[in-house]
Amino acid sequence: MTTKCNLILDSCCELPPAMLRREGVFLLKYVYTLDDEVHVDDMYEQQTPHEFFEGMRNGAKPQTSQLPMTMLAETFEAAMSSDKPAVFLSFASALTGTLDTARTVYENLCAEHPDAQPVHIYDTKLAATAEGLFVYEALRQWEKGLTAEEMIAWADSAAPHINEMFVVDDLEALKRGGRIPSALAVIGSKLDVKPLLDIEIETGKLRSCGIARGKKKAIKQMVGLFTKLIPERDRAGRIVMIGNADCPEDAKRLEEMLRKTATDLQVIHCNIGPVIGSHVGPGMLSMVFWGPDSRK
């Protein structure tokens, strides 16, 4: 395998760490605070998803923050001192201030090392499972030998075709993060209303793409949206990524229902990490696949 650039990825892509341990791939790990202690998002290498989300069920309220400047500087400096340019595929700027900080750090390093290899900082405008499917394919493109410029061009054309939808158990978690109005959280929780949501790729804002009473009906609607967006002739062999925040049975049910709609689906399961999990709460279930331009 001969690659023509290095990749810088972050832990919010929710992919298994083993998948990201490759020569030429740098991994930035977000941090969060719990009970006044700073924790690194190690992508569940030290604890299980159940342990993290059970803590939230019992009242824990983790707080997240952007990537530390020191971590960005160390990673960028290592990438810039290599023999290839690098591409940083970043978590959505609408959801974190990391991208602005990264640009500042990079500008300072360029002033110190004007002849170093460049780092192309790219806003994927994606998060969690959506970022995960994007990175999964980005790694495949990278292994084909795309240059840094070709990786950016691929990302520009590919990102809008990420189709995602998710449902949460705890609307209070979204309310705390300022993602939905308080009134909606209160009414929705009392009536067991489950809004189906996605994130508008240009703004990073939540959009409603459906509503259901109860989780089972929400899952049924998710499958219905998949079949609506993807014609039957195009479903065979399609990759679908399913993310869950400590609700593996829901993820299994979603997979079983999806498999009834198509043959040879490639289903990839992933766990929602502590950073995204802090904002969506336990019980969040997501589905992501390549499809029509999500901006339309």
C-alpha positions in Angstrom: 0.0 0.0 0.0 1.5 3.3 -1.1 -0.3 6.4 0.2 0.4 9.9 -1.0 -0.7 11.8 2.1 -1.2 11.4 5.8 -4.6 11.6 7.5 -5.5 13.3 10.8 -8.8 12.0 12.3 -10.6 12.5 15.6 -12.3 10.3 18.1 -15.8 11.6 17.3 -15.9 9.4 14.2 -16.9 6.5 16.5 -15.0 3.9 14.6 -13.1 1.1 16.5 -9.6 2.2 17.4 -8.1 -0.8 15.7 -9.5 0.4 12.4 -7.7 3.6 12.8 -4.3 2.3 13.8 -2.4 2.6 10.5 0.9 4.0 9.5 0.2 7.5 8.3 -3.0 8.1 10.4 -2.8 10.4 13.3 -5.7 10.2 15.8 -6.8 13.2 18.0 -8.8 12.2 21.1 -11.3 14.6 22.5 -11.6 15.1 26.3 -14.5 15.4 28.6 -15.0 16.3 32.3 -16.9 14.0 34.7 -17.0 14.6 38.5 -14.3 17.3 38.2 -11.9 14.8 36.5 -10.7 15.2 32.9 -11.1 12.0 30.9 -9.7 11.2 27.4 -12.1 9.8 24.9 -10.2 6.6 24.3 -13.1 5.1 22.3 -14.0 2.6 25.0 -10.6 1.0 25.4 -10.7 1.4 29.2 -14.4 1.3 29.9 -17.5 -0.1 28.3 -20.3 1.9 26.7 -22.6 0.5 29.3 -20.4 1.8 32.2 -20.4 5.3 30.7 -24.1 5.5 29.9 -25.2 3.8 33.1 -23.4 6.6 34.9 -25.6 9.1 32.9 -28.7 7.2 33.8 -27.7 7.5 37.4 -27.3 11.2 37.2 -23.8 11.9 35.9 -23.6 15.0 33.7 -20.3 14.9 31.7 -19.1 18.1 30.1 -17.3 18.2 26.8 -14.7 20.6 25.4 -12.8 21.2 22.2 -9.5 19.6 21.5 -6.6 21.1 23.6 -4.3 23.4 21.7 -1.3 21.4 23.0 -2.7 18.2 21.5 -3.3 19.9 18.2 0.1 21.5 18.1 1.9 18.2 18.9 -0.1 16.3 16.3 0.3 18.9 13.6 4.0 19.3 14.3 4.4 15.5 13.9 2.5 15.5 10.6 4.3 18.5 9.3 7.7 16.9 9.9 6.8 13.8 7.9 7.6 13.4 4.2 3.9 13.9 3.0 1.2 16.5 3.3 -1.7 15.7 5.7 -5.4 16.1 5.6 -7.3 16.7 8.8 -10.9 15.5 8.5 -12.5 17.3 11.4 -15.7 16.9 13.4 -18.4 19.4 12.4 -17.4 23.0 13.1 -21.0 23.8 13.9 -20.8 21.6 17.0 -17.3 22.5 18.2 -14.8 25.3 18.3 -12.0 23.0 17.5 -11.7 23.9 13.8 -11.0 27.6 14.6 -8.4 26.6 17.2 -6.8 24.1 14.8 -6.4 26.8 12.1 -4.8 29.2 14.6 -2.4 26.5 15.8 -1.5 25.6 12.2 -0.9 29.2 11.3 1.5 29.6 14.2 3.3 26.4 13.3 3.6 27.5 9.7 5.3 30.7 10.9 7.8 28.7 12.9 8.3 26.0 10.2 7.7 27.7 6.8 9.2 24.8 4.8 7.3 22.0 6.6 4.7 19.8 5.0 1.2 21.3 4.7 -1.8 20.3 6.7 -5.1 20.7 4.9 -7.8 21.3 7.5 -11.2 20.1 6.3 -14.6 20.6 8.0 -16.6 17.4 7.3 -19.7 19.1 8.8 -20.5 15.6 10.1 -20.5 14.0 13.6 -20.7 10.6 15.2 -22.0 7.8 13.0 -22.2 10.1 10.0 -18.6 11.1 10.5 -17.8 7.4 11.0 -19.2 6.3 7.6 -17.5 9.2 5.9 -14.1 8.3 7.5 -14.6 4.7 6.7 -14.8 5.5 3.0 -12.1 8.2 3.3 -9.7 5.5 4.5 -10.5 3.4 1.5 -9.9 6.3 -0.9 -6.7 7.2 1.0 -5.5 3.6 0.5 -6.0 3.9 -3.2 -3.2 6.6 -3.2 -5.2 9.8 -3.5 -3.1 13.0 -3.0 -4.1 15.5 -0.4 -5.7 17.7 -3.0 -7.6 14.7 -4.4 -8.8 13.7 -0.9 -10.2 17.2 -0.5 -12.0 17.0 -3.8 -13.4 13.6 -2.9 -14.6 14.9 0.4 -16.4 17.9 -1.2 -18.3 15.6 -3.5 -18.9 12.8 -1.0 -20.0 14.5 2.2 -23.4 15.8 1.0 -24.4 12.2 0.1 -24.2 11.0 3.7 -27.8 10.4 4.8 -28.4 10.1 8.5 -31.2 9.9 11.0 -31.3 9.2 14.7 -33.7 9.0 17.6 -33.0 9.7 21.3 -34.6 8.3 24.4 -33.8 11.3 26.5 -34.9 14.6 25.1 -33.6 16.3 28.2 -30.1 15.6 27.0 -30.7 17.6 23.8 -32.4 20.3 25.8 -29.4 20.7 28.1 -27.2 21.1 25.0 -29.5 23.8 23.6 -30.4 21.6 20.6 -34.2 21.6 21.2 -36.6 23.9 23.0 -37.5 23.1 26.6 -41.2 22.9 25.8 -40.6 20.2 23.2 -38.4 18.2 25.7 -41.1 18.3 28.4 -44.0 17.4 26.1 -42.1 14.8 24.2 -40.9 13.0 27.3 -44.4 12.9 28.9 -46.0 11.5 25.7 -43.1 9.2 24.8 -42.8 11.1 21.5 -39.7 10.2 19.6 -38.7 12.8 16.9 -36.6 11.4 14.2 -33.7 13.8 13.6 -30.9 14.6 11.3 -28.3 17.3 11.1 -28.4 19.8 8.3 -25.0 19.6 6.7 -24.5 23.3 5.9 -25.6 24.7 9.3 -25.1 21.8 11.8 -28.6 22.4 13.1 -31.0 19.6 14.0 -33.9 18.9 11.6 -36.9 16.8 12.1 -37.5 14.1 9.5 -40.3 12.3 11.3 -42.0 11.6 14.6 -43.3 8.5 16.3 -44.8 7.3 19.6 -42.3 5.0 21.2 -39.0 3.5 20.1 -40.3 0.6 18.1 -42.4 2.8 15.9 -39.4 5.2 15.5 -37.3 2.3 14.3 -40.0 1.3 11.9 -40.0 4.9 10.5 -36.3 4.8 10.2 -36.5 1.8 8.0 -39.3 3.4 6.0 -37.1 6.5 5.3 -34.3 4.2 4.1 -36.6 2.4 1.7 -38.0 5.8 0.5 -34.6 7.3 -0.2 -32.9 4.2 -1.7 -34.8 2.4 -4.5 -35.0 -1.4 -4.2 -32.7 -1.9 -7.2 -29.9 0.1 -5.4 -30.1 -1.5 -1.9 -28.2 -4.8 -2.5 -24.7 -4.6 -1.0 -25.2 -1.1 0.4 -23.3 -0.2 3.5 -25.4 0.9 6.5 -23.8 2.1 9.7 -25.8 1.7 12.9 -24.7 3.5 16.1 -26.1 3.0 19.5 -25.7 4.6 22.9 -25.9 1.5 25.1 -29.0 0.1 23.4 -27.7 -2.9 21.5 -31.1 -4.6 21.3 -32.5 -1.6 19.5 -29.6 -1.7 17.1 -30.2 -5.4 16.5 -33.9 -4.8 15.8 -33.0 -2.0 13.3 -30.6 -4.3 11.5 -33.1 -7.1 11.3 -35.8 -4.9 9.8 -33.3 -3.4 7.3 -32.2 -6.8 6.1 -35.8 -7.6 5.2 -35.7 -4.7 2.7 -32.6 -5.8 0.8 -30.1 -8.6 0.2 -26.5 -8.5 1.2 -26.6 -5.3 3.2 -23.2 -4.5 4.7 -24.2 -3.5 8.3 -21.5 -1.9 10.5 -22.3 -1.4 14.2 -20.5 1.2 16.3 -20.9 2.6 19.8 -21.7 6.2 20.4 -18.7 7.7 22.2 -18.6 9.7 25.4 -18.3 13.1 23.6 -21.4 12.8 21.4 -23.0 10.6 24.1 -22.8 13.4 26.6 -25.2 15.4 24.4 -27.6 12.8 23.2 -27.8 10.6 26.3 -28.3 6.8 26.7 -30.6 5.1 24.2 -29.7 7.1 21.1 -30.0 5.1 17.9 -28.6 6.2 14.6 -28.6 5.0 11.0 -26.3 6.3 8.3 -25.9 5.4 4.6 -24.8 6.8 1.3 -27.7 8.2 -0.7 -29.1 11.2 -2.5 -27.7 14.7 -1.9 -28.9 15.5 1.6 -28.9 19.2 0.9 -31.9 18.8 -1.5 
